[in-house]
Amino acid sequence: MIPTHKHPARRDPLRSGRKTVHERWSSPGMFVLAAGGAAIGFNNFWQFPQLAAQYGGGAFLIVYLLCLLIIGLPLLMAEYMLGRSGRASPVATFRFLARRVHGTRLWSVVGAMGVLSVFLILSYLSVIAGWVIAYTLRAASGVFVGLTADGMSAQFAQLVKDPEKQLFWHTLFMTMTMVTVSRGVRHGLEAFARYVMPLLLILLLVLTVYAANTDALAHAASMLFLPDFTRLSGAGVLAAMSQAFFSLGLGAGAMLMYGAYLNVEARIPRLSLYVVGMDTFTALAVSLVVFSVLSAAGVELSSGPRLVFQSLPLAFDHLPFGRVFVTLFLVLLVLAAWISAISLAEPVMVWLSERFGMSLRNSALLCGVGAWALGVVTILSFNNWAFSFKFLGIVKKMGFFDVMQIVTAQVLLPVSGILIALFAGWVLKPEMTREALHLRPSWLYPAWLWLMRLVIPALLLIVLFNLPDLFA
């Protein structure tokens, strides 16, 4: 990324006087708003409620919170620490830090995996966000009023099978994203987070109040918080581990990139805890809204696109002022997708600027055009470009969207997470990471170090080898 101004070099145990060239967050509060928004993704809306309901409500929550403390929070701290120490793209950060401790340059491959991951995710996230924008306008105009379950299903199928409409909404969302990031950290990321994140939280509060007036909030709270350990299987524990990792956007390079804009004085453990708290609060509030609305309308709980584009519009239509509040829910989802997309584009843009000496606007343009083109392939794969393959006698039909999800969620992200933990735990010198994290009380640092060295890599290996079953 080409900076608007340069900052003087500052001392850091890992940077050792290296000059920095990137902008800084104006305050820790702005960092928390931007990074917290980046962590709030589609998983909080269409995956977390179903997992909590399926695996025993409060029982799943207990395991999930433990996984956040053991996997999510320590790894998030590591990514912020690496980013702040490198002050560059994920690729250049790993290259510099490895050289700093006389390690192999091959560690830069971990950064490259992160940049590739966010680029691929951005391409298909834009397509899905385009669906949400289209549905927001349809909901506001009353298209869903009076539709049956089959009618809702037909509406979604009609959109997915229409590449021209998808292309328009995909292009609109990608343009919105790139215009924002092309303005830099202070005038782009911060300005966006300053207004959008409070709006997102206000909309979430309004929807929660609405859910409380459906007379189903008590039932929703019992579904979410009342523990039923008889329903918590091994698959539920694996799902909690997976959710704790993916929900925070770990292994993708986005959080590492946001850490690159932190000041040396920033308290990484505290800021990381705030980001985890914001992400968890959002997941719980969204779950309460989803459970309340579906229960009040008598609509069965589902997950994924079916929940957002079929079940919830149908349920809201059965409730008072449903047209207004389903629109607000979809606006909330658009905002969450928008701020997530911004965080995904940032590492790619910075890498392009470093690698090719491009200006901020040109790197945003190239990143946007490339991700847009891949998104077009995703759109076409829902129609004419799907393909079938045969494995072990089973014929399975897949599209480019399915391939992208497998490559990112089942390969690049977990492998990158494992390697980040090993790099922070074994390659970097303990005296460096101890000073960079400044954990208090002092016993927390050895706990963090051995989580990085042994526990997190082992747990993520378990997740990695079980992801095909979880995504099935």
N, C-alpha and C positions, 0 to 999 in steps of 0.2 A: 504494500500500500504506500502511495506517495503522501507524505505528511504535509499538513498545512504549515507546520513549524517544527523545528527540532528542539529537543530538550537536552540539557547538559547531562553528561555521563554521571551516573550515580553508582555508589558502591553496593555490591551484592555478592554474597559468598559464592555464587555460581557464575556470575558474569565477570567478576574481577576487572571492573573498570571499563568494560566494553561499551562503546557508544551505542545509544539507542536512537532509532529514527522514527518510531511510531508515536502516534498521539496517545494521550492518557485520558482515562475517565476523570471527569471533573470532581467526582466525589465518590466515596464508597457506596453511598445510597444509590447513585445512578448506576453503578456497576451491578448492585443487587437487583435493581429493576430490570436492567437489560438481560443479565444472566439468568435471573429467575424466569423471565419471560421466555428466554431461549429454551429453558428446560421444560416448559409447559408445551407439550406436543399432543398429537392425536392419541397417543397411548392413554393419556389421562382421561380422554373423552370416550373412546370406544373400546378400550381394552380393560382398564382397571375396574370399572363397575362389574363387568361380567366375571372377572377373576375373583373378586371379593365375594360375590354371591355364590359362585360355584364351590369355593373352597372354605366355606364356614365363616364368612363375615369377619368378626373380630379375631378369630383364630388366624385367618390369613393376614389380617392387619398386624398382629403381633410378630409373625414371621417376617412380613414385609419390612416393618420398622427395624427389626434386628438386621436384616439384609442391608438396609440403608446405612446402618451404623458400621457394619463389617465390610461392605463392598462399596456402596455408593459414596458415602461421605469421604472415606480415606482416599479413594481413587480420584474424586473430584478435587480434593486438596492437592493431590499430586499433579493433576493437569494444570491447575492454576499456578502452582509453583514452577513447573517447567516452562509454561508460557511466559510468566513474568521474568524468569531468568534468561530466556532466549530472546525475547523482544523481537520476534520475527515469525514467519510462517512456521507451521509444524515441521516442514522439511528442514528449513534452515536452523530451527531450534534444536532438533535432535543432532544435526551435524555439528553445530557449535558446541553443545554440551558434551557430546561424545569426545570431541577433540580436546575439550577443556580437561577431561579426566583421562586422556590418552586411550580412549576406547576406539573401536572400529567405526569407520564412516558408514558402515552398513546400517547403523541405527537410524540413519536418515530415511530408510525404507519405511520405518514406522510412521514417520511424519507424512510420507507419500501416501501410505494407506489411509491416513486420516483425511488428507485432501481429496483423494479419489472417492472416499466414502461420502463426504458431504456433497460433493459434486453430483454423484449418482442419486443420493437421497433428494437433493434439491430438484432434480429433473422430474421425479415422479410425485414429490410432494406438491409441486406446482399444479400438476394435473388434478390431484385430489382437491386442492384448495379451490381450483376452478369450479369443480362440482359444487362446493359449498357456496361459492358466490352465486352461482346459478340458482341454487336452491333457496338462498336467502331472498332473492328477488321474487322467486315463485311464491314463497311463503308470504311475503309482504303483499303480493297482489292477490292472494286468496286462491291460488291454484289448487291447494291441497284441501280446501274446505269441502267436506262431504265425501271425500274419497274413501273407498274401502281398502282393506289390506292388499287386495289384488290390484286396485288402482294405484296405490303407492308403489307397489313393485313394478308396475308397468311404466310409471313415471321415471323411475330410476333406470330401468332397462332402456327406455327411449333415449335418455340423455347419454348413457354409456355407448350406445350403438350409433350415435350421431357424431362423427368425427369433426364436422364443421363447427358445431356448437362448442364442443370441447376445446377445439383449437382456439376459438375466440376467448373463452374464459381462461384457458391456460396462458395465452399471450398477455391478457390483461394482468393476471396475477404476477407473472414474471416481470412485467414492466414495472408494476408497483414496487416489487422487491428491489430491482436494480436501481431505480431512481432513488430509493431511500439509501442504499449502501454507497452509492456513488458520491454522496455528500460527506463522507468521512465519519469519524467517530463522534465528534462534538455536534456537528450539524446534521448528521444522519442518524446513527444509532442512538445517541443520547436524546436528541430531539424527538425521535419516534417513541422511545421508551418513556420519556417524561409525560407524554400525553396518553399514549395507548395503554400502558400498563395500568394506570389508575382507572381508565375507562373499562378495561377488561375486568378488574376486580370489582368495580361498581356493578357491572352487568351480572357478574357471578353472585353478588350479594342480592341484587334484585330478583334473580331467578331462585335463589334460596328462600327468600321471603315468600315468593309465589308458591314454591313447593310446600312451604309450611302451612299455607292456606288451602291445600288440597285435601286436608284431613288424612293424608297418607304418610305424613312425615314420621310419626311414631313407628309405623311399620317399616319405613325406609331406614330409620335409625337402628332398629333391631336387626334388620338384614345386614347392615354395614358393621355395627359395633358389637352385637351380641356374639360371643365366640361359640362355635360348634366344632369342637376338635374331631368329632367323628367323621366330618367331611373333609378334613385336612389330610390329604394323601401325600405321598412322595411327589407326585406330579404337582401338587399345590405348592410345596416347598420350592421345587424347581421354577415354577411360574413366578413365585415371589422373588427369587434370586434374579431371574431374567428381567422382571419388571423394575427392580431396584437399579439394574444396570442401564437398561434402555431408556427408562423414564427421564434420567438426568442427561441424556445425550452423551454418554461417556464413550471414549474410544474413537470419536468421530473427528476430533481436531477443533471443533467449534469452541468448546470450553477452554482448551489450551490457547486458542487465539484470543479469546476474551481476557484470559489471564495476562497476555502480552501487553495489555493496556493498563495494568494495575501499577500504582506507584509502589516504590520499595517499602514505604511505611505501612501499606495495607496489611491488615491482619487476615491472612488467608484462611485459617481455621474458622474464625468467626464468620467471615463472609460466606464461606462454603456452607456453614450451618444455616445461614439465612436463606440461601438458594434452595437447599434441600427442604427447609421448612415451607417455603413458598410453593414449591412443586407438590409437596405432600398435602398441604392445605387445599390446593386446587383440586387434586385428585379426590379428596374426601368430599369437598363441597359439590363437585360435579356428580359424584356417586349418589349423594343425597337427592339432588335434583332429578337424576335419571330414575332412581328407585321410586321416588314419590310420584312423578308424573306417570310412569308406566303402571304403577300399582293403582293409582286413582282412576286411570282409564281402562284398567283390565287388559293391558297389552303385555304380551310375553317379553321377557328380557332377552336381548340378543347382543351381539358384539360386532365390532368392525363397521364397515360401510352400511350394513343392514340396520344397525342401531341408529345411526345418524340420519340416513336417507329414507328409511322406511318406518321403523318402529316409533321413533320419537315424533315425527310429523303426524303419524296416525294417532298417537296418544294425546298430543297437544290439541288436536282437532276435537277430541271428546270433552275437553275441559273449558271452563269459562275463559274468555279472552285468549284462547289458544293460538289464534292467528298472530297476535301481538307477541306472545312469549316464545313461540317457536322461531319467530323472526329474530328475537333478541338472542336466543340460544345459538342460532346459526351465525349471527354477527360476532358473538363471542368466539366461535370456532374459527371464523375468518381472521380475527385479530390474533388468535393464538398461532395459526398457521403462518401469518405474515411475519410475526416477530421471530418464529422459528426459522423461517426461510432466510431472513436477514443474517442470522447467526451461521447458517450453512454456507451462505455465499462469501462471508468474510475471509475464511482461510484460503479459498480459491483465489480471490482477488489479490490478497497479499502475496501469495506464491507467484502469481502472474507478474505482479509488479517487480518482485525480486528477480525472477528468472529472465524476464524480457525487458526490464526497465520501462514498463508501461506506466502511463498516467493513471490516476484514480478512475477517471471516467472511461478510459479505454479498457482497463482491466475489468470494470463492471460490465461494459458492453460485450467483451469477449466471453466472460463467464456466463452472462445472461443468454447470449446467442447459443452457446454450446449446450447449456442445460435445457434451453427451450427446444433445441433440435432433438435431444434425447427424449424429452417429454412428448414430442410429436410421434416418435417411434412407439412410445408407451400407448398413446392414444390409438394409433393404428393397430396395435396388438390386441386391442379389445374387439377388433372387427376382422380385418382380412389377414393380419400378420401373425395370428396365433399359430402355433405349431404343436405337433404331437410327437412323443417319443415313447419307446417301449423299453422297459427295464424289468427284468425278472418276470417276463411274461405279462406285465401290467402296462396297459396303454394309458398315458396321461397327457392331457392337453395343457400346454402352458403358453403364456404370453410373455412379452418383454417385461411387463410389470412384475410378473412372478419371478423372472430371472433376476431382475434388479433387487428385489426383496431378499432373495436367497443370497446373492453376492454380498449385499451390505449387512443385513441383519444376522445371517447365519455363518458368515465367513469373516469379512473385513473388520466389523466392529468388535466382536469378542476376541479375535486374535490380536487386534490392536490394543485392546484393554489389557490383555495378558502381558504383552510386551512392554506397555507403559509401566505396569506394576513392577516388572522385573528390572527395567531400566532405572526407575526411581529407587528401588530397594537394593539392587546389587551393583549397578554400574556407577551411580553417583556416590560420592564419598559421604558417609554418615555425618561428619562434622559440617559438611556443606548444607545438606538437607535439614539438619537440626536447626541451624541458624536461620535458614530461609523460611522455615515453617514457624519457628518460635512458639512451640507448643507449651502451654502451661495448664496443669502442673507437669513437672518434668517426666513423670512416668508415662505420659501419653505418647511421647516420641518413640520409645522402644516398642510400644504397642502398635503404633502406626507403621514402624519400620518392618516388623515381622508380619504384619498384615500384607504389606507390599511384597515381601520376599516369598512368603509361603502360602498364606491363607487365601488371598485374592486370586493368585494364579491357579491354585487348585480348584477353587469354587468356580471360576470362570471356565476352566477346562471341563468341569462337569456340565455346566450350562451349554458350552459349545457342542459337546457330543450328544446332548439331548434336545437341542434346538429343533431339529427336523420333526421330532414328535410333538413339541410344543406348538410349532407353526402348522402342523397338519390339520 
